[in-house]
Amino acid sequence: MSLATITNRLSKGVGALQFAPPVTHVYNPLDYARACHSEYLRRFGQMGIEALLLGMNPGPFGMSQTGVPFGEVAAVRDWMGIRGKVGRPENEHPKRPIKGFDCPRSEVSGRRVWSWAKDHFGTPEAFFQRFFVWNFCPLVFLQETGRNHTPDKLPAAEREALFAVCDKALQEVVALLKPERVIGIGAFAEARARLALGDADVQFGRVLHPSPASPLANKGWAEAADRQFAEMGLPLP
């Protein structure tokens, strides 16, 4: 099994699900940004890594636009060297258009994650020799106003159906890449990893989520992440 196979099955699985209001629009970048996501997997998904870094789901100006987890446009284009055709979701919200690499807005969370990686490792190849970044859920949920609706806020029945598909994909990714650790980027991701991978031979950890909605992250996310990696016994360059 390959990362491409896992991703294709995940995309089909979540694509078959239905979501009710307040969710009015659902984006699946594994579908309309497939070319870029596939390039990310092909170039950077390696077996035997030290840790899988797990996010929650795409942000509206990151993976939604580029198909890469935490995929702030400049980081994906200029640092990773990925740039390809990005389509558009079937039901596009007028306040959250998909412009791909022409998106003028920067995803703060993604900029923080990939700037941190660049500062420590220099090249993406050096970073991905040790780590891989994956989002637990590949879907973006939007309300009628255009407001982001996170997966944990879905009704129980919708959430359970979604998480069952995402849990299986995460299990398959871990079985394939064989990381020593799975590190949640934020509390939600760590909790989902522990639930989905309870029987797996991995260690778990967590780093602060880099969201601009987090006062702690705004005080210095990179410094906080450095401390947390050190506490987990993962030295950084």
N, C-alpha and C positions, 0 to 999 in steps of 0.2 A: 504494500500500500504506500502511496506517496502523499505528500502534502496537497498536491493538486486534486487527487481523488477525494481526500477528506474534505477539502474545501468545496468541491462540486456537490458532494452529498449534503454537506451542511447548508449550502445555498438552496438546494432543492427542498430540503426539509423545512427550513424556516419560511421558504417561499410559499409553502402549502398552508401555512397557518393564517388564521383570521384574527383581526383585532378590532375592537369596538371603541366608540368614543369614550373618553376624550381624545384618543388617538384617531386622527383623520388621514394621516399620510405616513407611509412606511417606505423607507429607502433601503435597498439592498445593494451596497457597493460591490459585493462579490459578483453581482450580475452585471451592472452597467459599467463598472470599472474593472472588469475581469482581467483585461490585458495587463494593467499595472500591478494588480494583486498577484497575478501569476508570475510576473517578473520578480517581484519581491520574494515569493516563495522559492523560485528557481535559483536565484542568486544567493540568498541568505539563510535558507533553512538547512541546517546541518545537524547531523546526529552527534550525540555525545557531548552536548553543551553542558555548561555548568548550571545554567538556570534559564527557565522559561519565565519571562516577565509578562504577566497577564493583566490586560485592561478590561474594562466593563463592556463598552460598545462604542461605535464610532461617534466622533464629534461632528457638528455640522460644517466645520471649516477644515477638518482634517481628513480622516479616512473617507468621509462622505465625498470629498472632492478628488482624492488621489487613489483610493483603494488600498492604502497602506496604513496599518495601525498607528495611531497617533500621527498620522501623515500630514503634518504641516507642509504646505506646498513647497516652500523654499528648501526645507530639509530633504524632502523626497527628491526634488529636482536637482538641487545643487550638491548635496552631500552624498546621497545614495546613487545619483545618476539615473534615476528612473523617471521617464517621461513618455507617456503613451496616450492613446486615444481613450477618452472617458466619455461614455454616453450619458444618457439622462434617464432617471426613473420614469416609469409610466405615468404615475400620478404625482407630479411635481408641485410642491407648495410654492406659490408665487413669492413668498417672503424668504424662502430658502432654496434659491435656484442652484443647480449644479453647473458650475463653470469649469470644473476640472482644474487644470494648471493655470487657467486664467483667473481663478478666484483671487480677488484682491485682499481678502481678509486673512489674517494669520491665526492659526489655532494655537492659543497660548499653551495649552497642555502639551501639544506635540512639539512646539518650539522648545519648551523646557526639557522634555525628555531627550530629544535628539541633539540639542546643544550640549547637554550634559554628557551624552555618549561621545560626541565629537571632541569635547574638551579633554576627556580622559583617554580616548582610544585613537584619536586622530582620523583613522579611516573606518568606513563601515565594515570592511573586511575584518579588521582587528576586533571590532566590537562583536560581530556576529560569530566569530570563532568561539566566543564564550557564552553569548546570550542570544535569545530570540524573543521577539515581541509578538504577542497574539492577543486578539480581543475575544473574550468569552462569547459575546453575542455580536453577530455581524450586522444587525439591523439598527436603523435610526428611526425613532418614533417621534412624530411631530403632532402637536395639537393644532386646532383650527387657527389659533393666533400665530402659529409658527414657533411656539415655545417647544423646547426640547422636553421629551417625556422619557425618563430613564426606565430600563426594563424592570427594576425592582418596584416600580410604582404601578405596574400592570395588575389587573384583577387576578385573583389566585388561579383560576382555571387557565387563563391565557399564559400566565407566568409559568405554571407547571408544564404546560405543553411546550413552551419555548425552551425552558431550561432543560427538559429531557433531551431535546435535539442537541443543544449546545454542550451539555454534559458529555454526551457520547463523542462529539467531535473533539473535545478537550482530552478525553481519555485516549482517543486514537492518536492525537498529536503527541502526547506524552509517551505513549508506547513506541511511537516511531522515532522521536528525537532523543529519547532517553535522558532527559535532564536530571541532574542530581537534585535540583530544587525547583519548586514552582513558587514564584514570588508575586503576590498580588500587588498591583498598583492601585492601592486603595483597599478599604475594608471589604467592600462588596466582592471584589475579585478574589481576595484571599478566602473569604467564606465559601464562595462557590467552588474554588479549587479544593478546599478541604472536603466538601460534601461529595464532589464528583470523583475525587481521587483518593478516597479514604483507604483503599486497599493497595494503592500503588506504592512502590518502593521509592518514595521521594520525600524530601524535607520541604516544609512550608515556611513562608515568610511574608513580610509585607513592607512596602515603602509607602510613604505619604503620597496621596494623589496630587498631581501637579495642577489641578484645576484653579483658575483665578477666583473661584468662589470660596476657596479655602484660605482663611487668614494666615494659617501656618505656612502654606505653600508660598504665599505672597511675601513672606518674610525671608525667604531664601530656600527654595525647593531643592536646588542642587546640593546645598550644604546639608540639608536634612537627609537627603538620599545617601550622601556619602557616609554620614554617621550610621544610618541604618544598615547599609551594606557592610560596614566595618563590624557592627554588632553581630551580623550574621556570619562573620568569618569569611567574607568575600572581598579580598583585597582588590583595589582598583589602581590602575597605573597613575 
